[in-house]
Amino acid sequence: MASEKLDKIAEEIQGLTLLEASDLVKLLEEKLGVSAAAPMAMAMPGMAAGAPAGGAAAPAEEKT
């Protein structure tokens, strides 16, 4: 269960405008030396850009 202190902080945050919330995130990032940006997904080994799903190579065209 959240403490009374955390409940009070949550109530304060709920009262912020989106612009104020954005400024708060930037301030906390600077003060804490962190980034709230989502990490980039890592490509699976063997997957090249534009490769078909499943990592399988496209079948070679049959020559006649």
PDB file of N, H, CA, C and O in Angstrom:
ATOM      1  N   MET A   1       0.847  -1.177   0.000  1.00  0.00           N
ATOM      2  CA  MET A   1       0.000   0.000   0.000  1.00  0.00           C
ATOM      3  C   MET A   1       0.896   1.245   0.000  1.00  0.00           C
ATOM      4  O   MET A   1       1.917   1.284   0.686  1.00  0.00           O
ATOM      5  N   ALA A   2       0.498   2.261  -0.779  1.00  0.00           N
ATOM      6  H   ALA A   2      -0.331   2.228  -1.336  1.00  0.00           H
ATOM      7  CA  ALA A   2       1.294   3.477  -0.890  1.00  0.00           C
ATOM      8  C   ALA A   2       1.256   4.261   0.419  1.00  0.00           C
ATOM      9  O   ALA A   2       0.249   4.273   1.127  1.00  0.00           O
ATOM     10  N   SER A   3       2.360   4.905   0.717  1.00  0.00           N
ATOM     11  H   SER A   3       3.178   4.896   0.142  1.00  0.00           H
ATOM     12  CA  SER A   3       2.424   5.704   1.936  1.00  0.00           C
ATOM     13  C   SER A   3       1.649   7.013   1.746  1.00  0.00           C
ATOM     14  O   SER A   3       1.309   7.388   0.624  1.00  0.00           O
ATOM     15  N   GLU A   4       1.384   7.678   2.827  1.00  0.00           N
ATOM     16  H   GLU A   4       1.660   7.373   3.739  1.00  0.00           H
ATOM     17  CA  GLU A   4       0.666   8.958   2.783  1.00  0.00           C
ATOM     18  C   GLU A   4       1.451   9.983   1.958  1.00  0.00           C
ATOM     19  O   GLU A   4       0.866  10.796   1.242  1.00  0.00           O
ATOM     20  N   LYS A   5       2.779   9.932   2.068  1.00  0.00           N
ATOM     21  H   LYS A   5       3.254   9.272   2.649  1.00  0.00           H
ATOM     22  CA  LYS A   5       3.637  10.852   1.324  1.00  0.00           C
ATOM     23  C   LYS A   5       3.472  10.635  -0.184  1.00  0.00           C
ATOM     24  O   LYS A   5       3.371  11.595  -0.948  1.00  0.00           O
ATOM     25  N   LEU A   6       3.444   9.356  -0.607  1.00  0.00           N
ATOM     26  H   LEU A   6       3.526   8.576   0.014  1.00  0.00           H
ATOM     27  CA  LEU A   6       3.286   9.053  -2.024  1.00  0.00           C
ATOM     28  C   LEU A   6       1.894   9.420  -2.523  1.00  0.00           C
ATOM     29  O   LEU A   6       1.740   9.886  -3.652  1.00  0.00           O
ATOM     30  N   ASP A   7       0.885   9.214  -1.690  1.00  0.00           N
ATOM     31  H   ASP A   7       1.009   8.835  -0.773  1.00  0.00           H
ATOM     32  CA  ASP A   7      -0.473   9.604  -2.059  1.00  0.00           C
ATOM     33  C   ASP A   7      -0.563  11.106  -2.305  1.00  0.00           C
ATOM     34  O   ASP A   7      -1.218  11.550  -3.248  1.00  0.00           O
ATOM     35  N   LYS A   8       0.100  11.886  -1.451  1.00  0.00           N
ATOM     36  H   LYS A   8       0.633  11.525  -0.685  1.00  0.00           H
ATOM     37  CA  LYS A   8       0.089  13.334  -1.598  1.00  0.00           C
ATOM     38  C   LYS A   8       0.786  13.755  -2.891  1.00  0.00           C
ATOM     39  O   LYS A   8       0.306  14.643  -3.597  1.00  0.00           O
ATOM     40  N   ILE A   9       1.920  13.117  -3.203  1.00  0.00           N
ATOM     41  H   ILE A   9       2.309  12.396  -2.630  1.00  0.00           H
ATOM     42  CA  ILE A   9       2.642  13.427  -4.441  1.00  0.00           C
ATOM     43  C   ILE A   9       1.776  13.086  -5.655  1.00  0.00           C
ATOM     44  O   ILE A   9       1.717  13.858  -6.613  1.00  0.00           O
ATOM     45  N   ALA A  10       1.103  11.930  -5.616  1.00  0.00           N
ATOM     46  H   ALA A  10       1.151  11.303  -4.839  1.00  0.00           H
ATOM     47  CA  ALA A  10       0.242  11.515  -6.725  1.00  0.00           C
ATOM     48  C   ALA A  10      -0.888  12.513  -6.943  1.00  0.00           C
ATOM     49  O   ALA A  10      -1.220  12.831  -8.085  1.00  0.00           O
ATOM     50  N   GLU A  11      -1.478  13.010  -5.867  1.00  0.00           N
ATOM     51  H   GLU A  11      -1.208  12.752  -4.939  1.00  0.00           H
ATOM     52  CA  GLU A  11      -2.545  13.998  -5.975  1.00  0.00           C
ATOM     53  C   GLU A  11      -2.033  15.288  -6.601  1.00  0.00           C
ATOM     54  O   GLU A  11      -2.720  15.898  -7.420  1.00  0.00           O
ATOM     55  N   GLU A  12      -0.837  15.704  -6.222  1.00  0.00           N
ATOM     56  H   GLU A  12      -0.279  15.209  -5.556  1.00  0.00           H
ATOM     57  CA  GLU A  12      -0.247  16.921  -6.789  1.00  0.00           C
ATOM     58  C   GLU A  12      -0.002  16.746  -8.282  1.00  0.00           C
ATOM     59  O   GLU A  12      -0.278  17.656  -9.063  1.00  0.00           O
ATOM     60  N   ILE A  13       0.514  15.588  -8.687  1.00  0.00           N
ATOM     61  H   ILE A  13       0.738  14.849  -8.052  1.00  0.00           H
ATOM     62  CA  ILE A  13       0.799  15.333 -10.099  1.00  0.00           C
ATOM     63  C   ILE A  13      -0.499  15.321 -10.909  1.00  0.00           C
ATOM     64  O   ILE A  13      -0.531  15.824 -12.032  1.00  0.00           O
ATOM     65  N   GLN A  14      -1.561  14.756 -10.352  1.00  0.00           N
ATOM     66  H   GLN A  14      -1.536  14.347  -9.440  1.00  0.00           H
ATOM     67  CA  GLN A  14      -2.843  14.711 -11.048  1.00  0.00           C
ATOM     68  C   GLN A  14      -3.386  16.106 -11.332  1.00  0.00           C
ATOM     69  O   GLN A  14      -4.159  16.287 -12.273  1.00  0.00           O
ATOM     70  N   GLY A  15      -2.998  17.079 -10.547  1.00  0.00           N
ATOM     71  H   GLY A  15      -2.369  16.932  -9.783  1.00  0.00           H
ATOM     72  CA  GLY A  15      -3.473  18.445 -10.727  1.00  0.00           C
ATOM     73  C   GLY A  15      -2.672  19.250 -11.735  1.00  0.00           C
ATOM     74  O   GLY A  15      -3.016  20.398 -12.015  1.00  0.00           O
ATOM     75  N   LEU A  16      -1.614  18.674 -12.285  1.00  0.00           N
ATOM     76  H   LEU A  16      -1.334  17.741 -12.058  1.00  0.00           H
ATOM     77  CA  LEU A  16      -0.776  19.396 -13.240  1.00  0.00           C
ATOM     78  C   LEU A  16      -1.395  19.402 -14.629  1.00  0.00           C
ATOM     79  O   LEU A  16      -2.123  18.485 -15.006  1.00  0.00           O
ATOM     80  N   THR A  17      -1.089  20.463 -15.386  1.00  0.00           N
ATOM     81  H   THR A  17      -0.498  21.208 -15.079  1.00  0.00           H
ATOM     82  CA  THR A  17      -1.448  20.474 -16.805  1.00  0.00           C
ATOM     83  C   THR A  17      -0.437  19.592 -17.531  1.00  0.00           C
ATOM     84  O   THR A  17       0.589  19.222 -16.959  1.00  0.00           O
ATOM     85  N   LEU A  18      -0.721  19.257 -18.784  1.00  0.00           N
ATOM     86  H   LEU A  18      -1.554  19.558 -19.248  1.00  0.00           H
ATOM     87  CA  LEU A  18       0.231  18.443 -19.550  1.00  0.00           C
ATOM     88  C   LEU A  18       1.569  19.160 -19.719  1.00  0.00           C
ATOM     89  O   LEU A  18       2.623  18.526 -19.672  1.00  0.00           O
ATOM     90  N   LEU A  19       1.532  20.464 -19.912  1.00  0.00           N
ATOM     91  H   LEU A  19       0.675  20.979 -19.950  1.00  0.00           H
ATOM     92  CA  LEU A  19       2.773  21.227 -20.061  1.00  0.00           C
ATOM     93  C   LEU A  19       3.579  21.196 -18.763  1.00  0.00           C
ATOM     94  O   LEU A  19       4.800  21.036 -18.787  1.00  0.00           O
ATOM     95  N   GLU A  20       2.894  21.349 -17.638  1.00  0.00           N
ATOM     96  H   GLU A  20       1.903  21.479 -17.618  1.00  0.00           H
ATOM     97  CA  GLU A  20       3.584  21.287 -16.342  1.00  0.00           C
ATOM     98  C   GLU A  20       4.152  19.888 -16.094  1.00  0.00           C
ATOM     99  O   GLU A  20       5.261  19.751 -15.576  1.00  0.00           O
ATOM    100  N   ALA A  21       3.397  18.850 -16.461  1.00  0.00           N
ATOM    101  H   ALA A  21       2.496  18.961 -16.881  1.00  0.00           H
ATOM    102  CA  ALA A  21       3.882  17.476 -16.290  1.00  0.00           C
ATOM    103  C   ALA A  21       5.118  17.232 -17.149  1.00  0.00           C
ATOM    104  O   ALA A  21       6.061  16.574 -16.711  1.00  0.00           O
ATOM    105  N   SER A  22       5.113  17.764 -18.378  1.00  0.00           N
ATOM    106  H   SER A  22       4.347  18.298 -18.734  1.00  0.00           H
ATOM    107  CA  SER A  22       6.268  17.624 -19.261  1.00  0.00           C
ATOM    108  C   SER A  22       7.490  18.324 -18.662  1.00  0.00           C
ATOM    109  O   SER A  22       8.598  17.788 -18.697  1.00  0.00           O
ATOM    110  N   ASP A  23       7.282  19.516 -18.117  1.00  0.00           N
ATOM    111  H   ASP A  23       6.382  19.951 -18.089  1.00  0.00           H
ATOM    112  CA  ASP A  23       8.379  20.249 -17.476  1.00  0.00           C
ATOM    113  C   ASP A  23       8.898  19.483 -16.256  1.00  0.00           C
ATOM    114  O   ASP A  23      10.101  19.470 -15.995  1.00  0.00           O
ATOM    115  N   LEU A  24       7.993  18.848 -15.515  1.00  0.00           N
ATOM    116  H   LEU A  24       7.016  18.858 -15.728  1.00  0.00           H
ATOM    117  CA  LEU A  24       8.393  18.058 -14.352  1.00  0.00           C
ATOM    118  C   LEU A  24       9.277  16.889 -14.774  1.00  0.00           C
ATOM    119  O   LEU A  24      10.286  16.607 -14.128  1.00  0.00           O
ATOM    120  N   VAL A  25       8.897  16.206 -15.865  1.00  0.00           N
ATOM    121  H   VAL A  25       8.078  16.435 -16.389  1.00  0.00           H
ATOM    122  CA  VAL A  25       9.694  15.080 -16.362  1.00  0.00           C
ATOM    123  C   VAL A  25      11.099  15.557 -16.733  1.00  0.00           C
ATOM    124  O   VAL A  25      12.090  14.920 -16.375  1.00  0.00           O
ATOM    125  N   LYS A  26      11.181  16.674 -17.450  1.00  0.00           N
ATOM    126  H   LYS A  26      10.376  17.191 -17.741  1.00  0.00           H
ATOM    127  CA  LYS A  26      12.489  17.226 -17.850  1.00  0.00           C
ATOM    128  C   LYS A  26      13.327  17.582 -16.624  1.00  0.00           C
ATOM    129  O   LYS A  26      14.526  17.305 -16.581  1.00  0.00           O
ATOM    130  N   LEU A  27      12.692  18.196 -15.633  1.00  0.00           N
ATOM    131  H   LEU A  27      11.718  18.421 -15.668  1.00  0.00           H
ATOM    132  CA  LEU A  27      13.396  18.583 -14.406  1.00  0.00           C
ATOM    133  C   LEU A  27      13.946  17.354 -13.681  1.00  0.00           C
ATOM    134  O   LEU A  27      15.099  17.341 -13.251  1.00  0.00           O
ATOM    135  N   LEU A  28      13.109  16.322 -13.551  1.00  0.00           N
ATOM    136  H   LEU A  28      12.172  16.332 -13.900  1.00  0.00           H
ATOM    137  CA  LEU A  28      13.554  15.103 -12.865  1.00  0.00           C
ATOM    138  C   LEU A  28      14.659  14.395 -13.641  1.00  0.00           C
ATOM    139  O   LEU A  28      15.584  13.848 -13.040  1.00  0.00           O
ATOM    140  N   GLU A  29      14.571  14.402 -14.976  1.00  0.00           N
ATOM    141  H   GLU A  29      13.820  14.846 -15.464  1.00  0.00           H
ATOM    142  CA  GLU A  29      15.639  13.799 -15.787  1.00  0.00           C
ATOM    143  C   GLU A  29      16.973  14.494 -15.502  1.00  0.00           C
ATOM    144  O   GLU A  29      18.002  13.842 -15.320  1.00  0.00           O
ATOM    145  N   GLU A  30      16.934  15.830 -15.467  1.00  0.00           N
ATOM    146  H   GLU A  30      16.098  16.360 -15.615  1.00  0.00           H
ATOM    147  CA  GLU A  30      18.164  16.595 -15.209  1.00  0.00           C
ATOM    148  C   GLU A  30      18.698  16.339 -13.807  1.00  0.00           C
ATOM    149  O   GLU A  30      19.889  16.081 -13.631  1.00  0.00           O
ATOM    150  N   LYS A  31      17.824  16.409 -12.811  1.00  0.00           N
ATOM    151  H   LYS A  31      16.857  16.618 -12.954  1.00  0.00           H
ATOM    152  CA  LYS A  31      18.248  16.245 -11.416  1.00  0.00           C
ATOM    153  C   LYS A  31      18.747  14.833 -11.113  1.00  0.00           C
ATOM    154  O   LYS A  31      19.679  14.655 -10.329  1.00  0.00           O
ATOM    155  N   LEU A  32      18.122  13.828 -11.737  1.00  0.00           N
ATOM    156  H   LEU A  32      17.364  13.973 -12.374  1.00  0.00           H
ATOM    157  CA  LEU A  32      18.471  12.434 -11.446  1.00  0.00           C
ATOM    158  C   LEU A  32      19.463  11.843 -12.436  1.00  0.00           C
ATOM    159  O   LEU A  32      19.968  10.740 -12.229  1.00  0.00           O
ATOM    160  N   GLY A  33      19.745  12.574 -13.515  1.00  0.00           N
ATOM    161  H   GLY A  33      19.335  13.471 -13.684  1.00  0.00           H
ATOM    162  CA  GLY A  33      20.698  12.085 -14.516  1.00  0.00           C
ATOM    163  C   GLY A  33      20.191  10.860 -15.257  1.00  0.00           C
ATOM    164  O   GLY A  33      20.957   9.942 -15.550  1.00  0.00           O
ATOM    165  N   VAL A  34      18.889  10.847 -15.561  1.00  0.00           N
ATOM    166  H   VAL A  34      18.267  11.593 -15.323  1.00  0.00           H
ATOM    167  CA  VAL A  34      18.293   9.717 -16.271  1.00  0.00           C
ATOM    168  C   VAL A  34      17.509  10.229 -17.470  1.00  0.00           C
ATOM    169  O   VAL A  34      17.327  11.435 -17.639  1.00  0.00           O
ATOM    170  N   SER A  35      17.047   9.300 -18.301  1.00  0.00           N
ATOM    171  H   SER A  35      17.194   8.320 -18.164  1.00  0.00           H
ATOM    172  CA  SER A  35      16.212   9.651 -19.438  1.00  0.00           C
ATOM    173  C   SER A  35      14.946   8.812 -19.393  1.00  0.00           C
ATOM    174  O   SER A  35      15.007   7.609 -19.141  1.00  0.00           O
ATOM    175  N   ALA A  36      13.794   9.440 -19.637  1.00  0.00           N
ATOM    176  H   ALA A  36      13.745  10.418 -19.842  1.00  0.00           H
ATOM    177  CA  ALA A  36      12.526   8.729 -19.636  1.00  0.00           C
ATOM    178  C   ALA A  36      12.202   8.164 -21.011  1.00  0.00           C
ATOM    179  O   ALA A  36      11.138   7.573 -21.197  1.00  0.00           O
ATOM    180  N   ALA A  37      13.098   8.334 -21.977  1.00  0.00           N
ATOM    181  H   ALA A  37      13.962   8.814 -21.826  1.00  0.00           H
ATOM    182  CA  ALA A  37      12.860   7.826 -23.329  1.00  0.00           C
ATOM    183  C   ALA A  37      12.847   6.307 -23.324  1.00  0.00           C
ATOM    184  O   ALA A  37      13.631   5.671 -22.620  1.00  0.00           O
ATOM    185  N   ALA A  38      11.956   5.733 -24.111  1.00  0.00           N
ATOM    186  H   ALA A  38      11.319   6.249 -24.684  1.00  0.00           H
ATOM    187  CA  ALA A  38      11.866   4.275 -24.215  1.00  0.00           C
ATOM    188  C   ALA A  38      13.093   3.747 -24.941  1.00  0.00           C
ATOM    189  O   ALA A  38      13.538   4.354 -25.915  1.00  0.00           O
ATOM    190  N   PRO A  39      13.650   2.627 -24.484  1.00  0.00           N
ATOM    191  CA  PRO A  39      14.813   2.061 -25.171  1.00  0.00           C
ATOM    192  C   PRO A  39      14.424   1.549 -26.544  1.00  0.00           C
ATOM    193  O   PRO A  39      13.293   1.111 -26.753  1.00  0.00           O
ATOM    194  N   MET A  40      15.358   1.603 -27.476  1.00  0.00           N
ATOM    195  H   MET A  40      16.277   1.958 -27.306  1.00  0.00           H
ATOM    196  CA  MET A  40      15.097   1.104 -28.824  1.00  0.00           C
ATOM    197  C   MET A  40      15.116  -0.416 -28.808  1.00  0.00           C
ATOM    198  O   MET A  40      15.908  -1.030 -28.093  1.00  0.00           O
ATOM    199  N   ALA A  41      14.256  -1.005 -29.586  1.00  0.00           N
ATOM    200  H   ALA A  41      13.613  -0.506 -30.167  1.00  0.00           H
ATOM    201  CA  ALA A  41      14.210  -2.462 -29.680  1.00  0.00           C
ATOM    202  C   ALA A  41      15.436  -2.953 -30.437  1.00  0.00           C
ATOM    203  O   ALA A  41      15.844  -2.349 -31.429  1.00  0.00           O
ATOM    204  N   MET A  42      16.013  -4.035 -29.971  1.00  0.00           N
ATOM    205  H   MET A  42      15.681  -4.525 -29.165  1.00  0.00           H
ATOM    206  CA  MET A  42      17.178  -4.591 -30.641  1.00  0.00           C
ATOM    207  C   MET A  42      16.711  -5.535 -31.739  1.00  0.00           C
ATOM    208  O   MET A  42      15.751  -6.285 -31.565  1.00  0.00           O
ATOM    209  N   ALA A  43      17.401  -5.486 -32.868  1.00  0.00           N
ATOM    210  H   ALA A  43      18.181  -4.876 -33.010  1.00  0.00           H
ATOM    211  CA  ALA A  43      17.071  -6.382 -33.970  1.00  0.00           C
ATOM    212  C   ALA A  43      17.538  -7.787 -33.625  1.00  0.00           C
ATOM    213  O   ALA A  43      18.562  -7.970 -32.967  1.00  0.00           O
ATOM    214  N   MET A  44      16.784  -8.766 -34.071  1.00  0.00           N
ATOM    215  H   MET A  44      15.952  -8.617 -34.606  1.00  0.00           H
ATOM    216  CA  MET A  44      17.174 -10.150 -33.839  1.00  0.00           C
ATOM    217  C   MET A  44      18.327 -10.502 -34.766  1.00  0.00           C
ATOM    218  O   MET A  44      18.386  -9.995 -35.886  1.00  0.00           O
ATOM    219  N   PRO A  45      19.240 -11.352 -34.328  1.00  0.00           N
ATOM    220  CA  PRO A  45      20.350 -11.748 -35.193  1.00  0.00           C
ATOM    221  C   PRO A  45      19.831 -12.360 -36.496  1.00  0.00           C
ATOM    222  O   PRO A  45      18.870 -13.129 -36.493  1.00  0.00           O
ATOM    223  N   GLY A  46      20.472 -12.013 -37.594  1.00  0.00           N
ATOM    224  H   GLY A  46      21.253 -11.388 -37.596  1.00  0.00           H
ATOM    225  CA  GLY A  46      20.093 -12.560 -38.886  1.00  0.00           C
ATOM    226  C   GLY A  46      19.001 -11.775 -39.576  1.00  0.00           C
ATOM    227  O   GLY A  46      18.624 -12.087 -40.705  1.00  0.00           O
ATOM    228  N   MET A  47      18.492 -10.761 -38.908  1.00  0.00           N
ATOM    229  H   MET A  47      18.798 -10.507 -37.991  1.00  0.00           H
ATOM    230  CA  MET A  47      17.434  -9.964 -39.530  1.00  0.00           C
ATOM    231  C   MET A  47      18.064  -8.736 -40.175  1.00  0.00           C
ATOM    232  O   MET A  47      18.688  -7.918 -39.499  1.00  0.00           O
ATOM    233  N   ALA A  48      17.898  -8.620 -41.464  1.00  0.00           N
ATOM    234  H   ALA A  48      17.392  -9.285 -42.013  1.00  0.00           H
ATOM    235  CA  ALA A  48      18.394  -7.456 -42.182  1.00  0.00           C
ATOM    236  C   ALA A  48      17.220  -6.541 -42.469  1.00  0.00           C
ATOM    237  O   ALA A  48      16.070  -6.979 -42.481  1.00  0.00           O
ATOM    238  N   ALA A  49      17.508  -5.272 -42.700  1.00  0.00           N
ATOM    239  H   ALA A  49      18.443  -4.915 -42.690  1.00  0.00           H
ATOM    240  CA  ALA A  49      16.442  -4.338 -43.023  1.00  0.00           C
ATOM    241  C   ALA A  49      15.741  -4.802 -44.286  1.00  0.00           C
ATOM    242  O   ALA A  49      16.387  -5.085 -45.294  1.00  0.00           O
ATOM    243  N   GLY A  50      14.441  -4.877 -44.232  1.00  0.00           N
ATOM    244  H   GLY A  50      13.916  -4.647 -43.412  1.00  0.00           H
ATOM    245  CA  GLY A  50      13.672  -5.292 -45.393  1.00  0.00           C
ATOM    246  C   GLY A  50      13.575  -6.796 -45.572  1.00  0.00           C
ATOM    247  O   GLY A  50      12.954  -7.253 -46.532  1.00  0.00           O
ATOM    248  N   ALA A  51      14.159  -7.570 -44.692  1.00  0.00           N
ATOM    249  H   ALA A  51      14.663  -7.199 -43.913  1.00  0.00           H
ATOM    250  CA  ALA A  51      14.089  -9.029 -44.792  1.00  0.00           C
ATOM    251  C   ALA A  51      12.683  -9.475 -44.437  1.00  0.00           C
ATOM    252  O   ALA A  51      12.028  -8.832 -43.617  1.00  0.00           O
ATOM    253  N   PRO A  52      12.202 -10.558 -45.031  1.00  0.00           N
ATOM    254  CA  PRO A  52      10.864 -11.026 -44.695  1.00  0.00           C
ATOM    255  C   PRO A  52      10.766 -11.479 -43.241  1.00  0.00           C
ATOM    256  O   PRO A  52      11.767 -11.859 -42.634  1.00  0.00           O
ATOM    257  N   ALA A  53       9.570 -11.436 -42.695  1.00  0.00           N
ATOM    258  H   ALA A  53       8.757 -11.128 -43.188  1.00  0.00           H
ATOM    259  CA  ALA A  53       9.357 -11.853 -41.313  1.00  0.00           C
ATOM    260  C   ALA A  53       9.773 -13.295 -41.124  1.00  0.00           C
ATOM    261  O   ALA A  53       9.646 -14.112 -42.036  1.00  0.00           O
ATOM    262  N   GLY A  54      10.263 -13.604 -39.956  1.00  0.00           N
ATOM    263  H   GLY A  54      10.366 -12.940 -39.215  1.00  0.00           H
ATOM    264  CA  GLY A  54      10.690 -14.968 -39.662  1.00  0.00           C
ATOM    265  C   GLY A  54      12.164 -15.192 -39.957  1.00  0.00           C
ATOM    266  O   GLY A  54      12.712 -16.244 -39.628  1.00  0.00           O
ATOM    267  N   GLY A  55      12.811 -14.202 -40.580  1.00  0.00           N
ATOM    268  H   GLY A  55      12.365 -13.347 -40.847  1.00  0.00           H
ATOM    269  CA  GLY A  55      14.239 -14.300 -40.834  1.00  0.00           C
ATOM    270  C   GLY A  55      14.601 -15.180 -42.015  1.00  0.00           C
ATOM    271  O   GLY A  55      15.786 -15.342 -42.308  1.00  0.00           O
ATOM    272  N   ALA A  56      13.621 -15.756 -42.706  1.00  0.00           N
ATOM    273  H   ALA A  56      12.658 -15.624 -42.468  1.00  0.00           H
ATOM    274  CA  ALA A  56      13.913 -16.629 -43.842  1.00  0.00           C
ATOM    275  C   ALA A  56      14.267 -15.778 -45.056  1.00  0.00           C
ATOM    276  O   ALA A  56      13.679 -14.720 -45.279  1.00  0.00           O
ATOM    277  N   ALA A  57      15.216 -16.244 -45.822  1.00  0.00           N
ATOM    278  H   ALA A  57      15.694 -17.103 -45.641  1.00  0.00           H
ATOM    279  CA  ALA A  57      15.604 -15.538 -47.048  1.00  0.00           C
ATOM    280  C   ALA A  57      14.535 -15.747 -48.095  1.00  0.00           C
ATOM    281  O   ALA A  57      13.860 -16.776 -48.113  1.00  0.00           O
ATOM    282  N   ALA A  58      14.384 -14.766 -48.969  1.00  0.00           N
ATOM    283  H   ALA A  58      14.933 -13.930 -48.954  1.00  0.00           H
ATOM    284  CA  ALA A  58      13.412 -14.890 -50.055  1.00  0.00           C
ATOM    285  C   ALA A  58      13.884 -15.995 -51.001  1.00  0.00           C
ATOM    286  O   ALA A  58      15.083 -16.106 -51.260  1.00  0.00           O
ATOM    287  N   PRO A  59      12.964 -16.815 -51.522  1.00  0.00           N
ATOM    288  CA  PRO A  59      13.386 -17.894 -52.427  1.00  0.00           C
ATOM    289  C   PRO A  59      13.970 -17.311 -53.707  1.00  0.00           C
ATOM    290  O   PRO A  59      13.514 -16.279 -54.201  1.00  0.00           O
ATOM    291  N   ALA A  60      14.982 -17.985 -54.233  1.00  0.00           N
ATOM    292  H   ALA A  60      15.352 -18.823 -53.831  1.00  0.00           H
ATOM    293  CA  ALA A  60      15.617 -17.529 -55.475  1.00  0.00           C
ATOM    294  C   ALA A  60      14.644 -17.746 -56.622  1.00  0.00           C
ATOM    295  O   ALA A  60      13.892 -18.719 -56.656  1.00  0.00           O
ATOM    296  N   GLU A  61      14.685 -16.809 -57.557  1.00  0.00           N
ATOM    297  H   GLU A  61      15.296 -16.019 -57.530  1.00  0.00           H
ATOM    298  CA  GLU A  61      13.791 -16.917 -58.716  1.00  0.00           C
ATOM    299  C   GLU A  61      14.268 -18.037 -59.626  1.00  0.00           C
ATOM    300  O   GLU A  61      15.457 -18.143 -59.925  1.00  0.00           O
ATOM    301  N   GLU A  62      13.337 -18.865 -60.059  1.00  0.00           N
ATOM    302  H   GLU A  62      12.371 -18.779 -59.816  1.00  0.00           H
ATOM    303  CA  GLU A  62      13.693 -19.992 -60.920  1.00  0.00           C
ATOM    304  C   GLU A  62      13.996 -19.488 -62.321  1.00  0.00           C
ATOM    305  O   GLU A  62      13.257 -18.675 -62.876  1.00  0.00           O
ATOM    306  N   LYS A  63      15.093 -19.980 -62.889  1.00  0.00           N
ATOM    307  H   LYS A  63      15.694 -20.640 -62.439  1.00  0.00           H
ATOM    308  CA  LYS A  63      15.482 -19.584 -64.253  1.00  0.00           C
ATOM    309  C   LYS A  63      15.063 -20.678 -65.222  1.00  0.00           C
ATOM    310  O   LYS A  63      15.154 -21.866 -64.913  1.00  0.00           O
ATOM    311  N   THR A  64      14.603 -20.266 -66.396  1.00  0.00           N
ATOM    312  H   THR A  64      14.529 -19.301 -66.647  1.00  0.00           H
ATOM    313  CA  THR A  64      14.189 -21.247 -67.409  1.00  0.00           C
ATOM    314  C   THR A  64      15.048 -21.158 -68.638  1.00  0.00           C
ATOM    315  O   THR A  64      14.842 -21.908 -69.592  1.00  0.00           O
TER     316      THR A  64
END
